[in-house]
Amino acid sequence: MSVVFERKINYYETDKMGVVHHSNYIRYLEEARCFWLDEIGMPFSLLEENGITIPVLGVNCTYKYHVTFDDVILIMPFVKEYSGVRMTVGYNVEDKKTGKTVLVGETKHCFTSKELKPINLKKVAPEFSKKFENLKKI
């Protein structure tokens, strides 16, 4: 299932040069990830109701092209790697108007209980695990 998150750039997110400050992309990826989880039927609220959290272990971004105030970006998240204990979410970010790649990134996650103890989603919540496994890009 392909999900596209659309986001308009706000003026306050730009820097002195008039382009989006690089630090904002981390927030954009999180917004896209939350939207994506909603769209695939596993919103954070449902995961948390089932005692599951998905903390971020790391973020990696390669900036390819700049966008400015009032531009619209399209963020396409996808499961890059999934083991049941860890997951890497990949992101392709494009400028809606030009189609140029703005950013290629990834966030690394693990699955934990509410007490932040690592869990294996395959054992604890096989129905959620199956969804993530089915979304993994080959």
C-alpha positions as CSV (number, residue, x, y, z in Angstrom):
1,M,0.0,0.0,0.0
2,S,1.5,3.3,-1.1
3,V,0.7,6.3,1.1
4,V,1.5,9.9,0.2
5,F,1.6,12.6,2.8
6,E,1.2,16.1,1.5
7,R,2.6,19.1,3.4
8,K,2.7,22.8,2.7
9,I,5.8,24.7,3.8
10,N,5.2,27.5,6.4
11,Y,7.2,30.7,6.4
12,Y,8.5,30.2,9.9
13,E,10.2,26.9,8.8
14,T,12.6,28.8,6.4
15,D,16.0,30.2,7.2
16,K,17.7,33.4,6.4
17,M,18.3,32.1,2.8
18,G,14.6,31.5,2.4
19,V,14.8,27.7,2.2
20,V,13.4,25.2,4.7
21,H,15.9,24.7,7.5
22,H,17.2,21.2,7.5
23,S,16.1,20.5,11.1
24,N,12.4,20.7,10.1
25,Y,12.6,17.6,7.9
26,I,12.8,15.4,11.0
27,R,9.4,16.8,12.1
28,Y,8.0,16.3,8.6
29,L,9.1,12.7,8.6
30,E,7.4,12.1,11.9
31,E,4.2,13.8,10.6
32,A,4.3,11.5,7.6
33,R,4.9,8.5,9.7
34,C,1.9,9.2,11.9
35,F,-0.2,9.8,8.9
36,W,1.1,6.6,7.3
37,L,0.3,4.5,10.4
38,D,-3.3,6.0,10.4
39,E,-3.7,5.1,6.7
40,I,-2.5,1.5,7.1
41,G,-4.9,1.0,10.0
42,M,-2.4,1.0,12.9
43,P,-2.5,4.5,14.4
44,F,-0.2,5.2,17.3
45,S,-3.3,5.3,19.6
46,L,-4.2,1.7,18.7
47,L,-0.6,0.5,19.2
48,E,-0.4,2.3,22.6
49,E,-3.8,0.8,23.6
50,N,-2.1,-2.6,23.0
51,G,0.9,-1.6,25.1
52,I,3.2,-1.1,22.1
53,T,5.5,1.9,21.6
54,I,7.9,2.5,18.6
55,P,10.7,4.8,19.8
56,V,13.1,6.3,17.2
57,L,16.6,4.9,17.4
58,G,18.1,7.0,14.6
59,V,17.5,9.3,11.7
60,N,19.4,9.6,8.5
61,C,18.7,12.2,5.8
62,T,20.3,13.1,2.5
63,Y,19.2,16.4,1.2
64,K,19.0,16.6,-2.6
65,Y,17.1,19.8,-3.4
66,H,15.7,22.8,-1.5
67,V,12.1,23.9,-1.1
68,T,10.9,27.3,0.1
69,F,7.8,29.0,1.7
70,D,4.5,28.0,0.2
71,D,6.0,25.0,-1.7
72,V,4.2,21.6,-1.2
73,I,6.2,18.5,-0.5
74,L,5.0,14.9,-0.9
75,I,6.4,12.4,1.5
76,M,6.2,8.7,0.7
77,P,7.0,6.4,3.7
78,F,7.6,2.7,3.4
79,V,8.9,-0.2,5.4
80,K,12.6,-0.7,4.4
81,E,13.5,-3.4,6.9
82,Y,11.5,-5.3,9.4
83,S,12.5,-8.1,11.9
84,G,9.7,-8.0,14.5
85,V,12.0,-6.4,17.0
86,R,13.3,-3.5,14.8
87,M,12.0,-1.6,11.8
88,T,13.5,0.9,9.4
89,V,11.1,3.3,7.7
90,G,12.3,4.8,4.4
91,Y,11.1,8.1,3.1
92,N,11.1,9.7,-0.4
93,V,10.3,13.4,-0.3
94,E,9.5,15.2,-3.6
95,D,8.6,18.8,-4.5
96,K,4.9,18.4,-5.7
97,K,5.3,21.1,-8.4
98,T,8.6,20.0,-10.0
99,G,8.7,16.3,-9.1
100,K,12.3,16.8,-7.9
101,T,13.6,14.7,-5.1
102,V,14.0,16.9,-2.1
103,L,15.2,14.3,0.5
104,V,15.8,10.6,0.9
105,G,15.8,9.5,4.5
106,E,15.1,6.8,7.0
107,T,14.2,6.4,10.6
108,K,15.2,3.4,12.6
109,H,12.9,2.1,15.3
110,C,12.4,-0.7,17.8
111,F,9.3,-2.0,19.4
112,T,8.9,-1.8,23.2
113,S,6.4,-2.3,25.9
114,K,5.0,0.8,27.7
115,E,7.8,0.2,30.2
116,L,10.3,0.6,27.3
117,K,11.4,-3.0,27.4
118,P,12.1,-4.4,23.9
119,I,9.5,-6.8,22.5
120,N,9.2,-9.0,19.5
121,L,6.0,-7.8,17.7
122,K,5.8,-11.2,16.0
123,K,5.2,-12.8,19.4
124,V,3.3,-10.0,21.2
125,A,1.1,-8.8,18.4
126,P,1.2,-11.0,15.4
127,E,-1.7,-9.2,13.7
128,F,0.4,-5.9,13.7
129,S,3.5,-7.8,12.8
130,K,1.9,-9.3,9.7
131,K,0.8,-5.8,8.5
132,F,4.4,-4.5,8.7
133,E,5.8,-7.6,7.1
134,N,3.4,-7.2,4.2
135,L,4.4,-3.6,3.7
136,K,8.1,-4.4,3.5
137,K,9.6,-3.4,0.1
138,I,11.4,-6.3,-1.6
